[in-house]
Amino acid sequence: MGEYWPVADVLAHLAGRWRVERSVRDLAGRAEGWFEGATVFRPLDGGGLLHEESGTFTWQGVARPAERTLRFLPGSRPGTADVRFADGRPFHDLDLTSGRYVADHPCAADLYRGEFTVRDADRWRTVWRVGGPAKNLVLTTGYVREA
């Protein structure tokens, strides 16, 4: 089967609760941070999933509560998703039919490039590389399905 685990329907696969661990590295300033928490993908009225993440983000030794909300809507092709910010603005597409996907998101003068990989039915990860005049970051997130 190879290094990646193909997913026929990304929305069906992501539904449920996941344990999340994220490292954040500032490549310019050498600072590091860590997020630990959970992500829940709940059904949205009208189709898709509401992604709600909450936990603790520690940056340079200071821990703070952190949360974010995204909307994973049905994509343009069966089994794919159209990922949007909570306010409806476009974020990126997501197609895990091969078990791996690369998405770009321009944000002002910076570019976010995300690589999504599925390891098996219960583990996947993202690596976002953020580059531009304002940022030089790598965010690596591991997700493990909760029983």
Residue pairs with C-beta under 8 A, 6 or more apart in sequence:
2 99
3 99
3 117
4 98
4 99
4 100
4 117
4 118
4 119
5 99
5 118
5 119
5 120
5 121
6 96
6 97
6 98
6 99
6 118
7 13
7 79
7 96
7 97
7 99
7 118
8 79
8 97
9 78
9 79
10 72
10 75
10 79
10 80
10 81
10 94
10 95
10 96
11 48
11 49
11 72
11 74
11 81
13 96
13 118
13 121
14 41
14 49
14 51
14 72
14 81
15 41
15 42
15 43
15 49
16 40
16 41
16 145
16 146
17 38
17 39
17 40
17 41
17 145
17 146
18 38
18 39
18 40
18 41
18 143
18 144
18 145
18 146
19 38
19 143
19 144
19 145
19 146
20 35
20 36
20 37
20 38
20 39
20 53
20 55
20 141
20 142
20 143
21 34
21 35
21 36
21 141
21 142
22 34
22 35
22 36
22 139
22 140
22 141
22 142
23 32
23 33
23 34
23 138
23 139
23 140
24 32
24 33
24 34
24 35
24 57
24 59
24 137
24 138
24 139
25 31
25 32
25 33
25 137
25 138
25 139
26 32
26 136
26 137
27 136
27 137
27 138
28 136
31 59
31 60
33 57
33 58
33 59
33 60
34 57
34 58
35 55
35 56
35 57
35 58
35 66
35 141
36 55
36 56
37 53
37 54
37 55
37 56
37 66
38 53
38 54
38 55
38 146
39 51
39 52
39 53
39 143
40 51
40 52
40 53
41 49
41 50
41 51
41 72
42 49
42 50
42 52
43 49
43 50
44 50
44 71
44 73
47 73
47 74
48 71
48 72
48 73
48 74
48 81
49 71
49 72
49 81
50 69
50 70
50 71
50 72
51 69
51 70
51 71
51 72
52 67
52 69
53 66
53 67
53 68
53 69
53 70
54 65
54 66
54 67
55 65
55 66
55 67
56 63
56 64
56 65
56 66
57 63
57 64
57 65
57 66
58 64
68 86
69 86
70 83
70 84
70 85
70 86
70 91
71 83
71 84
71 85
71 86
71 88
72 81
72 82
72 83
72 84
72 94
73 81
73 82
73 83
73 84
74 80
74 81
74 82
75 81
75 82
75 93
75 94
75 95
76 82
76 93
77 95
79 95
79 97
80 93
80 94
80 95
80 97
81 93
81 94
81 95
82 90
82 93
82 94
83 90
83 91
83 92
83 93
83 94
83 103
84 90
84 91
85 91
91 105
92 103
92 104
92 105
92 114
93 103
94 101
94 103
94 116
95 101
96 116
96 118
96 124
99 117
99 118
100 115
100 116
100 117
100 118
101 115
101 116
102 113
102 114
102 115
102 116
103 113
103 114
103 116
104 111
104 112
104 113
104 114
105 111
105 112
105 113
105 114
106 112
108 132
108 134
109 132
109 133
109 134
110 130
110 131
110 132
110 133
110 134
110 135
111 130
111 131
111 132
112 128
112 129
112 130
113 128
113 129
113 130
113 131
114 126
114 127
114 128
114 129
115 126
115 127
115 128
116 124
116 125
116 126
117 124
117 125
117 126
118 124
119 125
121 145
122 144
122 145
123 142
123 143
123 144
123 145
124 143
125 140
125 141
125 142
125 143
126 139
126 140
126 141
126 143
127 138
127 139
127 140
127 141
128 137
128 138
128 139
128 140
128 141
129 137
129 138
130 136
130 137
130 138
130 139
